[in-house]
């Protein structure tokens, strides 16, 4: 089968940072299903892994987590899917990735593809949907339901992949007031179009902008990017006994900034359940099915922003470069071989 991967951790501009190659397709065992990959999307975690995790056995490491495709074969213990089913999922960080024609994945972290979406539209969603859902409901404890919630949720980096789905989930499924941050006019408009009540510029002092909005107190914060640059200023205006959630890798982060207000700090990593085979690992299967249902009902919309052509090394290099620039909006998808 065709695949895209690398043997050494190199800058994306290097000729061999990502290469096309061929490898034998593996047979599914246990609860694994084998998926014929139709579309994938690129995420910041892809380039982060590429920069720090080189294979040590002389082989190739295949990146990619998001995928949408068709079940090709199933392991002996599979009960949720059968060959021919259309699926979408975000894979495991401990296994080879989805940038390959066929891919093995545990059925417990796979959902049924939204019937109303194309493979490309569906591939944009799994990793960010899982991250946003778990951050909002499992970590920050937001309450699903449209009853009024007297708090504001602040989402830093609202125009990125996770922010783009988190804005929708918070606005459509909760009674929270949703404020996103973005710097460029097109990114600010993107956040408003997705449902944010207001947008502020995180390159300017945020406290003054929040106060001018005269909204409910900021009781929940989803810090999606540049946490090390923003958390101290956020600590100054987050409500006492609030909750601060983060997903990035801050170079510096001192939780003592939140002690005086008894603010709790929550990490979200969507790979935790699959990496540690937690007893509730199947929650991601149910979560993705719930997201698919909301998409088919028109409650949520895909966050696909750009399609970069077929799945190959040259197009994936372009995707990595744009993600590394920090100027991407929504999701970048590649489709077909």
N, C-alpha and C positions, 0 to 999 in steps of 0.2 A: 504494500500500500504506500501511497505518497504521504510524506510528513514534512514538517518544518521544524528545525531545532538548531542546536548549537553544541559545540564541544568545549569552548572556552568562553569565559565571561569577558566580553569586549564592548567598547563603546558602540552604539548603534550605527555609527558612520563606518565602522570597520567592515571589510568585505565579508568576513566570516562570522559576523555577529549573529546572523540567522541564515541558515542555508536550507535548500531543498534536498531531500534524500529519500530513499525507499527503505522500508523495513517490513518484516513479516507481520501479518496481523495475528493477534493473540486470540486464544479460545477462552470464552467466559467460563468461570468456575463459581461454585457457591451461589451467592446472591448477585453476581455481576451480570449485567446485560452488555451486549456489544452493539454499539450504535454506529450506523452509517452517517457520518457527520455531513450535514448539508450547509450549515452556516455557523460561524463563530464570531465572538466579539472580543475586542482587546480591552484590557483593564490595567490600571497602574500596577497591580500586583505582578503582571507579566514582566514588565521591565525591571521591577525590583528584584524578582527572582533571577532574571537573566544577569543582572549585575553582580549577584552575590553567590549564586549556586551553580558552579561548574561541575559537570559529571566527572567522577574520579576513576571510572573504569575504562576511559578511552572511547566510550560510546557517545550517543547523542542524547541530550535532554530535550524533550518535547514540551513546549509551553502551551498555555491556553487552558482556560477553565470554562467559560461560557460556551455552550453548544446547543444547537437544535438539530434534530435529525430523526432517523427512522430506526427502530430496533431491528437488528439484523439477526441476532442469535441471543439465547438466554442460557444462564447457568442452571444446574439441576435444582437449586433451591429457590429459584425466582417464582414469585407468586403475583406480583403487581403488574407485570407487562408480558407481552407476547410479541413475536416477530411481526413487523408491519405497523406497530404502534408508533405514532409520532410523539416525540418527547422533547423536553428542554431541561437543562440542568447546569450546575456550575462545578462539578467535579471535585477532586480532592487534591490538596497541595502535596500529598505524599506520593502521588502516582504520576505517570506520564500524562501529558496534557491533551487537549482537544484539537490541537493543530495537526491533525492526522485524519486520513480518510475513514478509518474505523477506530473506535475508542471504547475501552472497557470502563464501566462505572457501576458502583453499587446501587441497586434499585431504590434503596431507602432515601437517596438524596436526589431522585429524579422525579419530575412531574410530567403530566400530560400536557403537550404543547397546546396553547390556546388555539381553538379551531378557527377563530376569525383572523389570525395573524399568519403572515408568511413565515418561512423559516428564518429569514433575515430579521424580521421584526421581533420574532420570539427570542432569537439568539442574543439580542441586546439586553435581555432582562434578568436572567436567573441570579447571577452573583450579586448584582446591585439590589434586586428585590429581596433576596434572603438577608443581605446585610442591613438594608433599611428596615425591614419588618422586625428582625431580631433586635436591632438597636432601639426601635420605637416602642415595641410591645414587651419584649423579654428583658431588656436592660433598663430602659428608662421608665418602664411601667405605665406607659400611656394607656388609657382605657378606650377600647373600641366602642363605638356608638356615637351618635350625633348629639347626645346631650351636652349642654354647654360645659366646657372645662375652663375654669377661670384662670388659666395660665397661658403664657406665650411660649411656643417652642422656637428657639433660635437655631437655624441650620447654617453653619459656616461652610462656604463653598457650595452653594445651592445648585449651581448650574452643572456640576460634575455628574458622573453616572449615578452614584448613590444618592446625591442630593435631588436629582431629577425624579427619582421614584419616591424618595422620602417625603418630598413636598406633597406629592399626590396622595400618598397613604395618610399623612397627617390631616390634610384638608378634607379628603373624602370620607375617612373612616373614624375621625375623632372630632371633638368639639373644641380642639385647641386653636388658638390664634397662631398662624404660621408666618414667621419672618425669616427670610433667607438673606444671605450675603452674597454679593457679586460685585465685581469692579467695572467690567466693560458694559456699555449700554445694551449690546445684543444679549449678553448673559443675564442682565437684569430683566430684560423683556422676557427671556426664556423662562425665568423663575416665576414671573407674574402670570404668564400664559399657562403654566403648570398648576397654578392655584395658590401661590403665596399671597397672603394678605398685603404684605409689604416687603420691600427689598432695601437693604442698606449696603453701603460700600465698606468692606472690611479693610480697605487701604487707608481709611480715615478713622478717627476716634469713634468707636461704636457706641459708647455710653451716651454721648450727646444725641446721636441719631435715634437711639432707642427711646430716650426721654421725650424727644420731640413728637414721636408717634403717639404717645399717650395711650398705650395698649396695656393689657393685663401684664402683671409682673412676669419676667422671664424665669419660669420655674424649671424648664427643661432646655438643655443645650445639646445639640448633636454637632460635635466638632469633627468635621470630615477631612480637613486639610490644614496644614500650617498651624497645628495646635500649639507648638512651642512659641509661635509669634503672638498668639491671641489669648492664651488661657489666663494670663494675669489680668488683662483688661476685662475679660469676661467675669472673673472672680469678683471684680469691683461692682458689677451690676446684676449678677445672677441673684435670684431671690433666696433668702434664708431657707435652708432645708430643701434646696433645689437638687436637681440631678444633672450631672455633667457626663456625657458619653463621648467616647472618641474611638476612631478606627485607624488613625494613621500612626506613624512611627516618629514621634517627636524626639529631636536630639536632646532636648532638655524639658523636663516636666516635673514640677515639685507639687505634690498633692497638698502640701501644707498651705498653699494659697487659698484652699477652700475650707480649711479647718474652722475658722471663726464663724462661718455661716452654717456649719454642719452640712455642707454640700457633699453628697455621695458621688464617687467617681466610678464609671462603668466602662470596661473595655468590651468592644464587640469584635469578634473574629468569626466569620461565617464558616471557617474551616475547622473550628473546634470540634463540632459534633462528629464529622467524618474522621478527623485525625485521631481522636481518642475513642472512637466507636462507642459513644455515649448511649445509655439505655434509651434516650429519647431521640436517637439519630433520625428516626423515621418522621420526626416533626418537619423536616425540610421537604419531604415528599408531600405532606399535607399542605404545607405553606405554599409550595409552588402550585399545587392544584387550586388553592384558594385564590392565588394571584391570577391564574389562568381564567378562573371563573369571573373575577372582577374585570379582566380585560375583555372577555367575551360579552359581558354586560355593558361595556362602555364606561364603567366607573373609572378605570385606569386606562392610560394610553402608553404605547411603546415609547421608549426614550431614545430610539434610534435617531441619530442626527446625520451621520455620513456613512456611505457604503464605499469601501476601498477596493472593490473588484474581487477577483478570485483569491482563494487561499493559497498564497505562496510566499516565499521569503521576501521578495521585493516589496510586496504590498504590506506585509507585516512589519517590515522595517519602517515604512512610512507611518504606520499606525503607532509604533513605539515612539518614533521621533515626535509625533504630535502630542502624545500623552506626556512625554518627558518635558515638553515645552511648557506644560501647564495651561495651554490655551485651548484645550479641547472642550467641547460642550456636548452634554448627552453622551451617546455611545457611538463607537466606530465598529462597523460590522464588515466582515468579509464572507463571501458566499460562493460555494461551488469550487470545483477543482479543475 
